[in-house]
C-alpha cells in the first residue's frame, strides 16, 4: 500500500505500524516526532497505530546540542 512520508510516496506492507515504519527506516523512535494526517502522535501510540492506504506522515528528528 502507498503512504507519503516527508513528502515522498512510499510502498509499505499492509498492517504496518508507525513503530515498524520507523524501525524499517532506521529512525530512532525515541528522538522522532511523528505527525500522522496532521495529528501529532504520542510515542506510546507508535506501536498501536496501524497505517492505512493514503496516510501522510511527517517525521521530525529532535536533535539537542549546545
Helices and strands as residue ranges (DSSP letters): E 2-5, E 8-11, H 18-25, G 29-31, E 32-36, E 39-40, G 43-45, E 56-61
